Amino acid sequence: MSCFKTFGDNLQTLKINLQNKCKTTRCQKGTAGIPLATKLFYGLGGVPYQLTTVAMNVSLQIFLLDVVQMEAFYVSMILFVSRFWDAVTDSLVGYLASRSRWTHIGKFMPWVILSTPFAVLSYIVMWFVPQGSMSQAVSVPWFLTTACLFETIMSCYNVPYLSLNMFLGGDQRDRDSATAYRMGVEMIAMLVGSLIQGQVVAVYNTEREGVCQQQLVQSQGIFQTTAPSPAAHTDSLQTTKKAFLTSALVMGALFFLCSLLVFLGVKEQQAPICSHEKVQLSYLTSVKMLLFHVPYQRLVLGFVFSAVAFQMSLGNFALFCTHAAGLGSQFQHLLLVLLVAACIALPLWQAVLIRIGKKTTVIIGLSIFIPAVIVIACMPTNLPVFMMMCVLMGCSLATLFLLPWSMLPDVVDDFAKTNPSCQDLEPLFFSCYAFCSKLGGGLSVGISTMTLHFAGYTAGSCDPGDSVVMALIILFSPVAIVLLLVGLVFFHFYPINEIQQVQTQLTTMQ
């Protein structure tokens, strides 16, 4: 504890000196930091991505497996291919956005505005099931195409939006504050999205229980041991289909509103770092330079393994609650507890990182996730214990949301100091960061769904079987823990030291 206290005191002293120096520099240049209103409007731009991501992570697997009645193998293929395609388009959009010309509304804002209506439309279409039962030969290419189309357009929105962080004005402290506001708003968006999708899953669970009860009565009353056909089960889920489509319409409206507010409330600034010797690099050369930048390497790998670990648990959260824990009716309440805890923990972690530094905070915060999933896996049916562990999971999730994205601008600054002639690569940093995360997410959902396929998961089944339950428990806890430990190792070797970073900024202002 004394080591943490000494480190925190030294860091705090340096930051006070830096703040005083920044104030003097701003007075001399006639500039100011990022206004509060700008931070809030900028934060609203993260709502669309989080709303749609929560919906897809929580419900798309169930939607394709049990509502569309698609085989687990094809569901796995759709989820993996769409995520992989999304990862590829992220880096390409980042490069194209970095080469865009400056307009009267900015360099990245046109991307955000023009992509919004197409993203909203494609998202709604993705949750639309045509009337009548679709054959597998039609449903697989239909949902694969709609998912890839939405991911492509979403990349055109999200990558330029994330890059705006470096073009809001101010210094590192201001950008960290803007990131914290964005993450706070995004956590609230996740909370809203989970409430909406929780109600949809509740509708699905109600109809599923009705079908299972009907099967039980039939088998006992007329000695029928054969379950109804998948088509009959599909016809019984009309209310669930309408609930999924209604939630898509609501989220589409919120998407459009938040994008409009970003356009009205955020004024994009010119590039923060100027150079008289700019070098325009090719796409492959730019990516190569990023990947060989050691701080970026360690940060990306740590973030990817940690994100995949969380996605391995939370991506199967609905199925785990329904089949492994027998708490399907409590799913929306458990998810609500998890996300409320994350929202409350976010400002606390922001205060902690200011005191002890980002690297130490991310290691401590992510480690909390490990005992939580161990306890849940050992006692999945104990609702009070499950809820308490959801609080810990939420606190750890807040760390994953805040810290890696707060550390990324530090890496961008470090790269700019090392390579002063290589400018306008900020979108590529953010897009490659998102690329690796989404590629990991694609692997996560692909591996999860394929594991369920080999475990014998049957769409619409009332009794999934012991093998499916065991597969869900293994994916939820042991696999996630191993991946998270690998991520923590990479964060441990992340080379940017907080004190050295602040000292460097003080030196550059001399």
RODO-2510 file (C-alpha; in nm, 4 decimals, decimal comma):
residues 510
     n   res          X          Y          Z
     1     m     0,0000     0,0000     0,0000
     2     s     0,2888     0,2365     0,0710
     3     c     0,4210     0,1789    -0,2827
     4     f     0,0819     0,2732    -0,4296
     5     k     0,0671     0,5814    -0,2036
     6     t     0,4165     0,6985    -0,3047
     7     f     0,3422     0,6406    -0,6735
     8     g     0,0115     0,8239    -0,6430
     9     d     0,1668     1,1203    -0,4622
    10     n     0,4435     1,1552    -0,7233
    11     l     0,1959     1,1263    -1,0070
    12     q    -0,0402     1,3773    -0,8493
    13     t     0,2406     1,6322    -0,8041
    14     l     0,3470     1,6002    -1,1663
    15     k    -0,0117     1,6336    -1,2870
    16     i    -0,0625     1,9503    -1,0837
    17     n     0,2503     2,0959    -1,2456
    18     l     0,1217     1,9880    -1,5853
    19     q    -0,2201     2,1446    -1,5250
    20     n    -0,0597     2,4739    -1,4215
    21     k     0,1628     2,4641    -1,7269
    22     c    -0,1359     2,3873    -1,9499
    23     k    -0,3292     2,6814    -1,8078
    24     t    -0,0349     2,9127    -1,8786
    25     t     0,0024     2,7777    -2,2320
    26     r    -0,3679     2,8175    -2,3002
    27     c    -0,3624     3,1768    -2,1790
    28     q    -0,0651     3,2520    -2,4037
    29     k    -0,2278     3,0916    -2,7087
    30     g    -0,5784     3,2130    -2,6376
    31     t    -0,7229     2,8590    -2,6377
    32     a    -0,9378     2,6689    -2,3930
    33     g    -1,0198     2,3097    -2,3036
    34     i    -1,3179     2,1079    -2,4215
    35     p    -1,6491     2,2610    -2,3033
    36     l    -1,8767     2,0442    -2,0907
    37     a    -2,1585     2,0615    -2,3470
    38     t    -1,9250     1,9327    -2,6175
    39     k    -1,8229     1,6376    -2,3979
    40     l    -2,1866     1,5492    -2,3342
    41     f    -2,2904     1,5743    -2,6996
    42     y    -1,9802     1,3802    -2,8017
    43     g    -2,0715     1,1093    -2,5502
    44     l    -2,4171     1,0735    -2,7050
    45     g    -2,2530     0,9602    -3,0273
    46     g    -2,1519     0,6347    -2,8600
    47     v    -2,5140     0,5440    -2,7816
    48     p    -2,6001     0,3929    -3,1248
    49     y    -2,3073     0,1524    -3,1258
    50     q    -2,3708     0,0334    -2,7706
    51     l    -2,7466    -0,0058    -2,8199
    52     t    -2,7034    -0,2201    -3,1285
    53     t    -2,4092    -0,4132    -2,9830
    54     v    -2,6028    -0,5013    -2,6680
    55     a    -2,8997    -0,6147    -2,8749
    56     m    -2,6853    -0,8335    -3,0976
    57     n    -2,4775    -0,9778    -2,8142
    58     v    -2,7785    -1,0537    -2,5959
    59     s    -3,0420    -1,1556    -2,8475
    60     l    -2,9096    -1,2326    -3,1959
    61     q    -2,7920    -1,5818    -3,1024
    62     i    -3,1304    -1,6669    -2,9456
    63     f    -3,3133    -1,4955    -3,2345
    64     l    -3,1408    -1,7055    -3,5003
    65     l    -3,1401    -2,0322    -3,3035
    66     d    -3,4883    -2,0403    -3,1532
    67     v    -3,6988    -1,7875    -3,3454
    68     v    -3,5689    -1,8287    -3,7009
    69     q    -3,5056    -2,1992    -3,6191
    70     m    -3,1636    -2,2056    -3,7846
    71     e    -2,9153    -2,4831    -3,7128
    72     a    -2,6366    -2,3944    -3,4693
    73     f    -2,3684    -2,4523    -3,7344
    74     y    -2,5155    -2,1881    -3,9652
    75     v    -2,5723    -1,9484    -3,6757
    76     s    -2,2052    -1,9849    -3,5830
    77     m    -2,1060    -1,9172    -3,9442
    78     i    -2,3256    -1,6054    -3,9689
    79     l    -2,2013    -1,4601    -3,6395
    80     f    -1,8353    -1,5240    -3,7153
    81     v    -1,8408    -1,4121    -4,0799
    82     s    -2,0325    -1,0911    -3,9994
    83     r    -1,7941    -1,0031    -3,7140
    84     f    -1,4896    -1,0842    -3,9278
    85     w    -1,6276    -0,8729    -4,2117
    86     d    -1,6938    -0,5927    -3,9645
    87     a    -1,3348    -0,6122    -3,8428
    88     v    -1,2006    -0,5895    -4,1989
    89     t    -1,4209    -0,2946    -4,2924
    90     d    -1,3200    -0,1088    -3,9745
    91     s    -0,9572    -0,0819    -4,0796
    92     l    -1,0477     0,0082    -4,4393
    93     v    -1,2922     0,2770    -4,3279
    94     g    -1,0295     0,4112    -4,0886
    95     y    -0,7800     0,4494    -4,3709
    96     l    -1,0357     0,6096    -4,6055
    97     a    -1,1511     0,8478    -4,3320
    98     s    -0,7915     0,9517    -4,2625
    99     r    -0,7501     1,0410    -4,6314
   100     s    -1,0737     1,2410    -4,6407
   101     r    -1,0595     1,6118    -4,7125
   102     w    -1,1619     1,8758    -4,4655
   103     t    -1,5123     2,0193    -4,5230
   104     h    -1,6981     2,3102    -4,3638
   105     i    -1,8456     2,0675    -4,1059
   106     g    -1,5191     1,8804    -4,0459
   107     k    -1,3315     1,5787    -4,1736
   108     f    -1,5123     1,2968    -3,9920
   109     m    -1,8552     1,4478    -3,9271
   110     p    -1,9775     1,3868    -4,2861
   111     w    -1,9111     1,0153    -4,2377
   112     v    -2,1179     1,0131    -3,9189
   113     i    -2,4131     1,2001    -4,0687
   114     l    -2,4325     1,0305    -4,4085
   115     s    -2,4068     0,6764    -4,2711
   116     t    -2,6796     0,7194    -4,0067
   117     p    -2,9991     0,6665    -4,2146
   118     f    -2,8525     0,3634    -4,3938
   119     a    -2,7338     0,2122    -4,0637
   120     v    -3,0792     0,2548    -3,9081
   121     l    -3,2541     0,0941    -4,2071
   122     s    -3,0144    -0,2013    -4,2287
   123     y    -3,0425    -0,2646    -3,8542
   124     i    -3,4228    -0,2845    -3,8691
   125     v    -3,4109    -0,5181    -4,1714
   126     m    -3,1734    -0,7501    -3,9840
   127     w    -3,4468    -0,8301    -3,7281
   128     f    -3,7237    -0,8722    -3,9849
   129     v    -3,8542    -1,2229    -4,0527
   130     p    -4,0688    -1,2449    -4,3698
   131     q    -4,4179    -1,3856    -4,3305
   132     g    -4,4326    -1,7624    -4,3361
   133     s    -4,1499    -2,0003    -4,2520
   134     m    -3,8257    -1,9377    -4,4371
   135     s    -3,6373    -2,2403    -4,5602
   136     q    -3,2796    -2,2727    -4,4406
   137     a    -3,1570    -2,2252    -4,7977
   138     v    -3,3171    -1,8785    -4,7958
   139     s    -3,2750    -1,7723    -4,4314
   140     v    -2,8973    -1,8324    -4,4131
   141     p    -2,7974    -1,6007    -4,7036
   142     w    -3,0704    -1,3509    -4,6018
   143     f    -2,9447    -1,3000    -4,2470
   144     l    -2,5770    -1,3276    -4,3466
   145     t    -2,6228    -1,0506    -4,6034
   146     t    -2,8219    -0,8226    -4,3725
   147     a    -2,5746    -0,8704    -4,0855
   148     c    -2,2716    -0,7941    -4,3058
   149     l    -2,4478    -0,4927    -4,4594
   150     f    -2,5263    -0,3474    -4,1182
   151     e    -2,1726    -0,4061    -3,9895
   152     t    -2,0263    -0,2325    -4,2961
   153     i    -2,2422     0,0774    -4,2582
   154     m    -2,1891     0,0779    -3,8819
   155     s    -1,8135     0,0907    -3,9417
   156     c    -1,8675     0,4021    -4,1554
   157     y    -2,0376     0,5591    -3,8533
   158     n    -1,8392     0,4331    -3,5553
   159     v    -1,4767     0,4579    -3,6714
   160     p    -1,4945     0,8285    -3,7716
   161     y    -1,6935     0,8988    -3,4551
   162     l    -1,4274     0,7391    -3,2316
   163     s    -1,1577     0,9366    -3,4136
   164     l    -1,3295     1,2615    -3,3158
   165     n    -1,1775     1,2193    -2,9688
   166     m    -0,8451     1,3451    -3,1041
   167     f    -1,0120     1,6448    -3,2745
   168     l    -1,2192     1,7964    -2,9947
   169     g    -0,9437     2,0369    -2,8873
   170     g    -0,7768     2,0555    -2,5455
   171     d    -0,4927     1,8417    -2,4141
   172     q    -0,4550     1,4855    -2,2864
   173     r    -0,6422     1,5624    -1,9645
   174     d    -0,9338     1,7057    -2,1628
   175     r    -0,9420     1,4046    -2,3945
   176     d    -0,9388     1,1656    -2,0979
   177     s    -1,2317     1,3567    -1,9529
   178     a    -1,4193     1,3386    -2,2851
   179     t    -1,3516     0,9643    -2,2972
   180     a    -1,4895     0,9249    -1,9449
   181     y    -1,8058     1,1137    -2,0440
   182     r    -1,8411     0,8967    -2,3534
   183     m    -1,8028     0,5772    -2,1531
   184     g    -2,0505     0,7007    -1,8934
   185     v    -2,3108     0,7723    -2,1609
   186     e    -2,2354     0,4397    -2,3299
   187     m    -2,2872     0,2519    -2,0043
   188     i    -2,6273     0,4200    -1,9685
   189     a    -2,6982     0,3204    -2,3309
   190     m    -2,6079    -0,0382    -2,2464
   191     l    -2,8454    -0,0182    -1,9518
   192     v    -3,1276     0,1090    -2,1739
   193     g    -3,0493    -0,1495    -2,4409
   194     s    -3,0457    -0,4318    -2,1879
   195     l    -3,3838    -0,3199    -2,0503
   196     i    -3,5323    -0,3249    -2,3997
   197     q    -3,3767    -0,6582    -2,4951
   198     g    -3,4531    -0,8009    -2,1518
   199     q    -3,8224    -0,7449    -2,2183
   200     v    -3,7868    -0,9130    -2,5579
   201     v    -3,6130    -1,2150    -2,4033
   202     a    -3,8846    -1,2237    -2,1359
   203     v    -4,1486    -1,2465    -2,4111
   204     y    -3,9485    -1,5275    -2,5715
   205     n    -3,9156    -1,7152    -2,2402
   206     t    -4,2901    -1,6813    -2,1761
   207     e    -4,3793    -1,8302    -2,5137
   208     r    -4,1146    -2,0987    -2,4780
   209     e    -4,2524    -2,2031    -2,1408
   210     g    -4,6020    -2,2131    -2,2908
   211     v    -4,4864    -2,4409    -2,5715
   212     c    -4,3008    -2,6687    -2,3310
   213     q    -4,6048    -2,6869    -2,1026
   214     q    -4,8215    -2,7785    -2,3998
   215     q    -4,5789    -3,0527    -2,4994
   216     l    -4,5858    -3,1897    -2,1452
   217     v    -4,9672    -3,1972    -2,1369
   218     q    -4,9840    -3,3692    -2,4740
   219     s    -4,7284    -3,6316    -2,3798
   220     q    -4,9073    -3,7074    -2,0516
   221     g    -5,2630    -3,6807    -2,1800
   222     i    -5,2475    -3,8681    -2,5071
   223     f    -4,9170    -4,0504    -2,4554
   224     q    -4,7429    -3,8584    -2,7316
   225     t    -4,3656    -3,8722    -2,6961
   226     t    -4,2791    -3,6928    -3,0218
   227     a    -4,2293    -3,3200    -2,9825
   228     p    -4,4034    -3,0808    -3,2203
   229     s    -4,2159    -2,9965    -3,5381
   230     p    -3,9844    -2,6933    -3,5516
   231     a    -4,2313    -2,5268    -3,7899
   232     a    -4,5074    -2,5555    -3,5303
   233     h    -4,2758    -2,4077    -3,2677
   234     t    -4,1865    -2,1241    -3,5039
   235     d    -4,5530    -2,0420    -3,5628
   236     s    -4,6011    -2,0144    -3,1871
   237     l    -4,3384    -1,7377    -3,1616
   238     q    -4,5270    -1,4653    -3,3501
   239     t    -4,5348    -1,2384    -3,0438
   240     t    -4,1593    -1,2814    -2,9996
   241     k    -4,0994    -1,1878    -3,3643
   242     k    -4,3031    -0,8708    -3,3199
   243     a    -4,1145    -0,7903    -2,9985
   244     f    -3,7760    -0,8210    -3,1740
   245     l    -3,8917    -0,5985    -3,4615
   246     t    -4,0435    -0,3407    -3,2250
   247     s    -3,7189    -0,3180    -3,0256
   248     a    -3,5304    -0,2678    -3,3534
   249     l    -3,7600     0,0225    -3,4453
   250     v    -3,7129     0,1844    -3,1037
   251     m    -3,3342     0,1509    -3,1199
   252     g    -3,3324     0,2825    -3,4758
   253     a    -3,5149     0,5963    -3,3593
   254     l    -3,2658     0,6462    -3,0739
   255     f    -2,9786     0,5915    -3,3192
   256     f    -3,1038     0,8701    -3,5461
   257     l    -3,1706     1,1116    -3,2569
   258     c    -2,8251     1,0687    -3,1008
   259     s    -2,6496     1,1099    -3,4350
   260     l    -2,8403     1,4328    -3,4945
   261     l    -2,7404     1,5646    -3,1503
   262     v    -2,3728     1,4889    -3,2203
   263     f    -2,3937     1,6874    -3,5419
   264     l    -2,5590     1,9829    -3,3655
   265     g    -2,3453     1,9825    -3,0497
   266     v    -1,9899     1,8869    -3,1561
   267     k    -1,7613     2,1128    -3,3567
   268     e    -1,4683     1,9246    -3,5039
   269     q    -1,1307     2,0954    -3,4581
   270     q    -0,8267     2,0856    -3,6824
   271     a    -0,5604     1,8192    -3,6256
   272     p    -0,4016     1,8591    -3,2790
   273     i    -0,0444     1,8083    -3,4000
   274     c     0,0975     2,0049    -3,6930
   275     s     0,3979     1,9167    -3,9028
   276     h     0,5572     2,0934    -4,1971
   277     e     0,6909     1,7647    -4,3351
   278     k     0,3822     1,5470    -4,3717
   279     v     0,4281     1,2068    -4,5331
   280     q     0,1331     1,0319    -4,7016
   281     l     0,1760     0,6603    -4,6413
   282     s     0,0066     0,3712    -4,8174
   283     y    -0,2531     0,1638    -4,6333
   284     l    -0,0273    -0,1395    -4,5800
   285     t     0,2685     0,0750    -4,4723
   286     s     0,0518     0,2622    -4,2226
   287     v    -0,0855    -0,0606    -4,0727
   288     k     0,2645    -0,2075    -4,0536
   289     m     0,3952     0,0972    -3,8648
   290     l     0,1088     0,0738    -3,6177
   291     l     0,1504    -0,2973    -3,5564
   292     f     0,5254    -0,2614    -3,4953
   293     h     0,4750     0,0192    -3,2429
   294     v     0,5371    -0,1686    -2,9163
   295     p     0,2961     0,0240    -2,6871
   296     y     0,0180    -0,0234    -2,9431
   297     q     0,0999    -0,3943    -2,9725
   298     r     0,0767    -0,4569    -2,5994
   299     l    -0,2352    -0,2437    -2,5551
   300     v    -0,4202    -0,4074    -2,8446
   301     l    -0,3328    -0,7633    -2,7386
   302     g    -0,4275    -0,6945    -2,3781
   303     f    -0,7558    -0,5378    -2,4873
   304     v    -0,8385    -0,8162    -2,7347
   305     f    -0,7875    -1,1073    -2,4949
   306     s    -0,9729    -0,9243    -2,2174
   307     a    -1,2621    -0,8308    -2,4471
   308     v    -1,2923    -1,1872    -2,5777
   309     a    -1,2975    -1,3149    -2,2183
   310     f    -1,5860    -1,0841    -2,1297
   311     q    -1,7687    -1,1634    -2,4530
   312     m    -1,7288    -1,5349    -2,3885
   313     s    -1,9173    -1,4914    -2,0593
   314     l    -2,1620    -1,2121    -2,1410
   315     g    -2,2289    -1,3328    -2,4962
   316     n    -2,3646    -1,6580    -2,3496
   317     f    -2,5264    -1,4860    -2,0515
   318     a    -2,8857    -1,5273    -2,1719
   319     l    -2,8403    -1,8956    -2,2598
   320     f    -2,6489    -1,9575    -1,9348
   321     c    -2,9286    -1,8046    -1,7252
   322     t    -3,1957    -1,9985    -1,9162
   323     h    -3,0391    -2,3449    -1,9417
   324     a    -2,7529    -2,3727    -1,6894
   325     a    -2,8889    -2,1667    -1,4011
   326     g    -3,2601    -2,2170    -1,4597
   327     l    -3,3115    -1,8429    -1,4088
   328     g    -3,4408    -1,7470    -1,7512
   329     s    -3,7270    -1,5503    -1,5983
   330     q    -3,4736    -1,3487    -1,3949
   331     f    -3,2398    -1,2770    -1,6859
   332     q    -3,3400    -0,9128    -1,7343
   333     h    -3,3049    -0,8451    -1,3614
   334     l    -2,9577    -1,0029    -1,3448
   335     l    -2,8437    -0,8079    -1,6505
   336     l    -2,9875    -0,4908    -1,5018
   337     v    -2,7934    -0,5426    -1,1767
   338     l    -2,4722    -0,6014    -1,3740
   339     l    -2,5057    -0,2858    -1,5835
   340     v    -2,6205    -0,0620    -1,2967
   341     a    -2,3103    -0,1709    -1,1045
   342     a    -2,0985    -0,0868    -1,4112
   343     c    -2,2554     0,2610    -1,4392
   344     i    -2,1892     0,3334    -1,0713
   345     a    -1,8333     0,1981    -1,0872
   346     l    -1,7318     0,4007    -1,3935
   347     p    -1,6736     0,7388    -1,2174
   348     l    -1,5070     0,5543    -0,9287
   349     w    -1,2526     0,3947    -1,1637
   350     q    -1,1961     0,7369    -1,3241
   351     a    -1,1034     0,8743    -0,9815
   352     v    -0,8807     0,5745    -0,9101
   353     l    -0,6865     0,5994    -1,2365
   354     i    -0,6115     0,9657    -1,1660
   355     r    -0,4654     0,8616    -0,8319
   356     i    -0,2670     0,5453    -0,9137
   357     g    -0,2390     0,5495    -1,2941
   358     k    -0,4123     0,3731    -1,5812
   359     k    -0,1969     0,0611    -1,6062
   360     t    -0,2344    -0,0327    -1,2374
   361     t    -0,6065     0,0432    -1,2427
   362     v    -0,6803    -0,1748    -1,5450
   363     i    -0,4992    -0,4739    -1,3915
   364     i    -0,6827    -0,4400    -1,0591
   365     g    -1,0222    -0,3799    -1,2176
   366     l    -1,0093    -0,6680    -1,4658
   367     s    -0,8917    -0,9139    -1,1993
   368     i    -1,2211    -0,8705    -1,0099
   369     f    -1,3970    -1,0562    -1,2904
   370     i    -1,2217    -1,3864    -1,2129
   371     p    -1,3652    -1,4682    -0,8661
   372     a    -1,7104    -1,3548    -0,9813
   373     v    -1,7425    -1,6051    -1,2676
   374     i    -1,5896    -1,8833    -1,0541
   375     v    -1,8566    -1,8395    -0,7856
   376     i    -2,1378    -1,8203    -1,0436
   377     a    -2,0169    -2,1390    -1,2155
   378     c    -2,0069    -2,3210    -0,8817
   379     m    -2,3499    -2,1975    -0,7605
   380     p    -2,5470    -2,1006    -1,0732
   381     t    -2,8929    -2,1618    -0,9266
   382     n    -2,8445    -1,9487    -0,6132
   383     l    -3,0159    -1,6214    -0,7122
   384     p    -2,8863    -1,3962    -0,4254
   385     v    -2,5263    -1,5107    -0,4821
   386     f    -2,5704    -1,4735    -0,8595
   387     m    -2,6843    -1,1123    -0,8110
   388     m    -2,3917    -1,0268    -0,5796
   389     m    -2,1454    -1,1683    -0,8321
   390     c    -2,3168    -0,9685    -1,1077
   391     v    -2,2232    -0,6568    -0,9096
   392     l    -1,8552    -0,7597    -0,9211
   393     m    -1,8806    -0,8445    -1,2904
   394     g    -2,0313    -0,5016    -1,3543
   395     c    -1,7483    -0,3273    -1,1686
   396     s    -1,4942    -0,5165    -1,3773
   397     l    -1,6859    -0,4467    -1,6990
   398     a    -1,6616    -0,0738    -1,6251
   399     t    -1,2821    -0,1100    -1,6202
   400     l    -1,2827    -0,2765    -1,9614
   401     f    -1,4957     0,0043    -2,1004
   402     l    -1,3022     0,2959    -1,9562
   403     l    -0,9327     0,2113    -1,9286
   404     p    -0,8256     0,0668    -2,2681
   405     w    -1,0025     0,3450    -2,4570
   406     s    -0,8511     0,6023    -2,2202
   407     m    -0,5046     0,4543    -2,2794
   408     l    -0,5328     0,4600    -2,6600
   409     p    -0,4873     0,8412    -2,7007
   410     d    -0,1676     0,8092    -2,4940
   411     v    -0,0365     0,5587    -2,7483
   412     v    -0,1364     0,7896    -3,0358
   413     d     0,0567     1,0751    -2,8718
   414     d     0,3568     0,8480    -2,8171
   415     f     0,3525     0,7428    -3,1838
   416     a     0,3234     1,1060    -3,2989
   417     k     0,6288     1,2032    -3,0920
   418     t     0,8275     0,9089    -3,2288
   419     n     0,7157     0,9652    -3,5901
   420     p     0,6484     1,3407    -3,6228
   421     s     0,6273     1,3316    -4,0023
   422     c     0,3540     1,0635    -4,0097
   423     q     0,0295     1,2517    -3,9530
   424     d    -0,3442     1,1925    -3,9947
   425     l    -0,3229     0,8322    -3,8745
   426     e    -0,5563     0,8790    -3,5769
   427     p    -0,8554     0,7083    -3,7479
   428     l    -0,6360     0,4114    -3,8360
   429     f    -0,5318     0,3722    -3,4709
   430     f    -0,8943     0,3653    -3,3581
   431     s    -1,0118     0,1469    -3,6468
   432     c    -0,7360    -0,1143    -3,6005
   433     y    -0,8163    -0,1139    -3,2296
   434     a    -1,1816    -0,1814    -3,3084
   435     f    -1,0749    -0,4344    -3,5769
   436     c    -0,8894    -0,6519    -3,3270
   437     s    -1,1695    -0,6265    -3,0723
   438     k    -1,4389    -0,7230    -3,3216
   439     l    -1,2300    -1,0021    -3,4673
   440     g    -1,1987    -1,1390    -3,1161
   441     g    -1,5723    -1,0961    -3,0691
   442     g    -1,6345    -1,2888    -3,3899
   443     l    -1,4137    -1,5703    -3,2690
   444     s    -1,5956    -1,5654    -2,9357
   445     v    -1,9472    -1,6017    -3,0753
   446     g    -1,8301    -1,8438    -3,3440
   447     i    -1,6552    -2,0714    -3,0958
   448     s    -1,9459    -2,0501    -2,8507
   449     t    -2,2128    -2,1381    -3,1038
   450     m    -2,0008    -2,4133    -3,2611
   451     t    -1,9397    -2,5599    -2,9143
   452     l    -2,3142    -2,5664    -2,8512
   453     h    -2,3620    -2,7337    -3,1902
   454     f    -2,1223    -3,0157    -3,1019
   455     a    -2,2754    -3,0384    -2,7535
   456     g    -2,6095    -3,1214    -2,9171
   457     y    -2,8030    -2,7970    -2,8767
   458     t    -3,1436    -2,8230    -3,0465
   459     a    -3,3474    -2,5164    -3,1365
   460     g    -3,6682    -2,4920    -2,9371
   461     s    -3,5742    -2,7786    -2,7088
   462     c    -3,7331    -2,7715    -2,3633
   463     d    -3,4570    -2,9892    -2,2145
   464     p    -3,1158    -2,8949    -2,3585
   465     g    -2,9353    -3,1892    -2,1958
   466     d    -2,6414    -3,2192    -1,9588
   467     s    -2,3807    -3,1771    -2,2337
   468     v    -2,5221    -2,8378    -2,3349
   469     v    -2,5354    -2,7218    -1,9726
   470     m    -2,1742    -2,8288    -1,9160
   471     a    -2,0645    -2,6529    -2,2367
   472     l    -2,2285    -2,3287    -2,1205
   473     i    -2,0597    -2,3495    -1,7796
   474     i    -1,7174    -2,4131    -1,9370
   475     l    -1,7570    -2,1228    -2,1803
   476     f    -1,8846    -1,8921    -1,9070
   477     s    -1,6077    -1,9498    -1,6530
   478     p    -1,2893    -2,1538    -1,7276
   479     v    -1,2445    -2,0403    -2,0887
   480     a    -1,3116    -1,6765    -1,9995
   481     i    -1,0668    -1,6870    -1,7073
   482     v    -0,7823    -1,8274    -1,9182
   483     l    -0,8333    -1,5609    -2,1851
   484     l    -0,8461    -1,2840    -1,9263
   485     l    -0,5226    -1,4002    -1,7636
   486     v    -0,3480    -1,3809    -2,1019
   487     g    -0,4814    -1,0271    -2,1439
   488     l    -0,3537    -0,9267    -1,7997
   489     v    -0,0056    -1,0483    -1,8926
   490     f     0,0015    -0,8149    -2,1944
   491     f    -0,1239    -0,5237    -1,9826
   492     h     0,1532    -0,5976    -1,7323
   493     f     0,4140    -0,5456    -2,0067
   494     y     0,2473    -0,2302    -2,1428
   495     p     0,5471     0,0084    -2,1552
   496     i     0,3969     0,3571    -2,1151
   497     n     0,4611     0,4681    -1,7570
   498     e     0,2313     0,7344    -1,6123
   499     i     0,5071     0,9395    -1,4479
   500     q     0,7322     0,9289    -1,7555
   501     q     0,4390     1,0323    -1,9739
   502     v     0,3577     1,3380    -1,7621
   503     q     0,7260     1,4323    -1,7441
   504     t     0,7462     1,4136    -2,1244
   505     q     0,4488     1,6489    -2,1589
   506     l     0,6058     1,8926    -1,9133
   507     t     0,9318     1,8830    -2,1098
   508     t     0,7593     1,9541    -2,4417
   509     m     0,5979     2,2647    -2,2937
   510     q     0,9269     2,4136    -2,1781
***
